[in-house]
Structure formats: structure tokens, C-alpha cells
Amino acid sequence: IYYIIIISLSCFYQKQDFVNILNIITDHLVFNIFIIKNI
């Protein structure tokens, strides 16, 4: 799901903004993985 979002966002945002979005998404992924591991 996240990869699809990244691909779709890359079509609308410039490269610099896309990098920022990638950072936000990866942080979100790490946070989700952390929660899953805790559960």
C-alpha cells in the first residue's frame, strides 16, 4: 500500500518535495513496525 502511495505521489510532487514525503512515509512505516512488534 505504501509503495503505491509513493508512486502516486511522485507523479504530483517535485523531487525535493518527494524526498520529504519519502522521509515522512518511512518514519510512519518505522512507527507502524514498532507498534506491531510491541503487540
Distance bins in CASP14 RR format, pairs under 12 A and 6 or more apart:
PFRMAT RR
TARGET T0000
AUTHOR 0000-0000-0000
RMODE 2
METHOD distances of the structure
MODEL  1
1 7 0 0 0 0 0 1 0 0 0 0 0
1 8 0 0 0 0 0 1 0 0 0 0 0
1 25 0 0 0 0 0 1 0 0 0 0 0
1 28 0 0 0 0 0 1 0 0 0 0 0
1 29 0 0 0 0 0 1 0 0 0 0 0
1 32 0 0 0 0 0 1 0 0 0 0 0
2 8 0 0 0 0 0 1 0 0 0 0 0
2 9 0 0 0 0 0 1 0 0 0 0 0
2 21 0 0 0 0 0 1 0 0 0 0 0
2 22 0 0 0 0 0 1 0 0 0 0 0
2 24 0 0 0 0 0 1 0 0 0 0 0
2 25 1 0 1 0 0 0 0 0 0 0 0
2 26 0 0 0 0 1 0 0 0 0 0 0
2 27 0 0 0 0 0 1 0 0 0 0 0
2 28 1 0 0 1 0 0 0 0 0 0 0
2 29 1 0 0 1 0 0 0 0 0 0 0
2 30 0 0 0 0 0 1 0 0 0 0 0
2 32 0 0 0 0 1 0 0 0 0 0 0
2 33 0 0 0 0 0 1 0 0 0 0 0
3 9 0 0 0 0 0 1 0 0 0 0 0
3 10 0 0 0 0 0 1 0 0 0 0 0
3 22 0 0 0 0 0 1 0 0 0 0 0
3 25 0 0 0 0 1 0 0 0 0 0 0
3 26 0 0 0 0 0 1 0 0 0 0 0
3 29 0 0 0 0 0 1 0 0 0 0 0
4 10 0 0 0 0 0 1 0 0 0 0 0
4 11 0 0 0 0 0 1 0 0 0 0 0
4 25 0 0 0 0 0 1 0 0 0 0 0
5 11 0 0 0 0 0 1 0 0 0 0 0
5 12 0 0 0 0 0 1 0 0 0 0 0
5 13 0 0 0 0 0 1 0 0 0 0 0
5 18 0 0 0 0 0 1 0 0 0 0 0
5 21 0 0 0 0 1 0 0 0 0 0 0
5 22 0 0 0 0 0 1 0 0 0 0 0
5 24 0 0 0 0 0 1 0 0 0 0 0
5 25 1 0 0 1 0 0 0 0 0 0 0
5 26 0 0 0 0 0 1 0 0 0 0 0
5 28 0 0 0 0 0 1 0 0 0 0 0
5 29 0 0 0 0 0 1 0 0 0 0 0
6 12 0 0 0 0 0 1 0 0 0 0 0
6 13 0 0 0 0 0 1 0 0 0 0 0
6 18 0 0 0 0 1 0 0 0 0 0 0
6 19 0 0 0 0 0 1 0 0 0 0 0
6 21 1 0 0 1 0 0 0 0 0 0 0
6 22 1 0 0 1 0 0 0 0 0 0 0
6 23 0 0 0 0 0 1 0 0 0 0 0
6 24 0 0 0 0 0 1 0 0 0 0 0
6 25 1 0 0 1 0 0 0 0 0 0 0
6 26 0 0 0 0 1 0 0 0 0 0 0
6 28 0 0 0 0 0 1 0 0 0 0 0
6 29 0 0 0 0 0 1 0 0 0 0 0
7 13 0 0 0 0 0 1 0 0 0 0 0
7 18 0 0 0 0 0 1 0 0 0 0 0
7 21 0 0 0 0 0 1 0 0 0 0 0
7 22 0 0 0 0 0 1 0 0 0 0 0
7 25 0 0 0 0 0 1 0 0 0 0 0
8 18 0 0 0 0 0 1 0 0 0 0 0
8 21 0 0 0 0 0 1 0 0 0 0 0
8 25 0 0 0 0 0 1 0 0 0 0 0
9 15 0 0 0 0 0 1 0 0 0 0 0
9 17 0 0 0 0 1 0 0 0 0 0 0
9 18 1 0 0 1 0 0 0 0 0 0 0
9 19 0 0 0 0 0 1 0 0 0 0 0
9 20 0 0 0 0 0 1 0 0 0 0 0
9 21 1 0 1 0 0 0 0 0 0 0 0
9 22 0 0 0 0 1 0 0 0 0 0 0
9 24 0 0 0 0 0 1 0 0 0 0 0
9 25 0 0 0 0 1 0 0 0 0 0 0
10 17 0 0 0 0 1 0 0 0 0 0 0
10 18 1 0 1 0 0 0 0 0 0 0 0
10 19 0 0 0 0 0 1 0 0 0 0 0
10 21 0 0 0 0 1 0 0 0 0 0 0
10 22 0 0 0 0 1 0 0 0 0 0 0
10 25 0 0 0 0 0 1 0 0 0 0 0
11 17 0 0 0 0 0 1 0 0 0 0 0
11 18 0 0 0 0 1 0 0 0 0 0 0
11 21 0 0 0 0 0 1 0 0 0 0 0
12 18 0 0 0 0 1 0 0 0 0 0 0
12 21 0 0 0 0 1 0 0 0 0 0 0
13 19 0 0 0 0 1 0 0 0 0 0 0
13 20 0 0 0 0 1 0 0 0 0 0 0
13 21 1 0 0 1 0 0 0 0 0 0 0
13 22 0 0 0 0 0 1 0 0 0 0 0
13 24 0 0 0 0 0 1 0 0 0 0 0
14 20 0 0 0 0 0 1 0 0 0 0 0
14 21 0 0 0 0 0 1 0 0 0 0 0
15 21 0 0 0 0 0 1 0 0 0 0 0
15 22 0 0 0 0 0 1 0 0 0 0 0
16 22 0 0 0 0 0 1 0 0 0 0 0
16 23 0 0 0 0 0 1 0 0 0 0 0
17 23 0 0 0 0 0 1 0 0 0 0 0
17 24 0 0 0 0 0 1 0 0 0 0 0
18 24 0 0 0 0 0 1 0 0 0 0 0
18 25 0 0 0 0 0 1 0 0 0 0 0
19 25 0 0 0 0 0 1 0 0 0 0 0
19 26 0 0 0 0 0 1 0 0 0 0 0
20 26 0 0 0 0 0 1 0 0 0 0 0
20 27 0 0 0 0 0 1 0 0 0 0 0
21 27 0 0 0 0 0 1 0 0 0 0 0
21 28 0 0 0 0 0 1 0 0 0 0 0
22 28 0 0 0 0 0 1 0 0 0 0 0
22 29 0 0 0 0 0 1 0 0 0 0 0
23 29 0 0 0 0 0 1 0 0 0 0 0
23 30 0 0 0 0 0 1 0 0 0 0 0
24 30 0 0 0 0 0 1 0 0 0 0 0
24 31 0 0 0 0 0 1 0 0 0 0 0
25 31 0 0 0 0 0 1 0 0 0 0 0
25 32 0 0 0 0 0 1 0 0 0 0 0
26 32 0 0 0 0 0 1 0 0 0 0 0
26 33 0 0 0 0 0 1 0 0 0 0 0
27 33 0 0 0 0 0 1 0 0 0 0 0
27 34 0 0 0 0 0 1 0 0 0 0 0
28 34 0 0 0 0 0 1 0 0 0 0 0
28 35 0 0 0 0 0 1 0 0 0 0 0
29 35 0 0 0 0 0 1 0 0 0 0 0
29 36 0 0 0 0 0 1 0 0 0 0 0
30 36 0 0 0 0 0 1 0 0 0 0 0
30 37 0 0 0 0 0 1 0 0 0 0 0
31 37 0 0 0 0 0 1 0 0 0 0 0
31 38 0 0 0 0 0 1 0 0 0 0 0
32 38 0 0 0 0 0 1 0 0 0 0 0
32 39 0 0 0 0 0 1 0 0 0 0 0
33 39 0 0 0 0 0 1 0 0 0 0 0
END
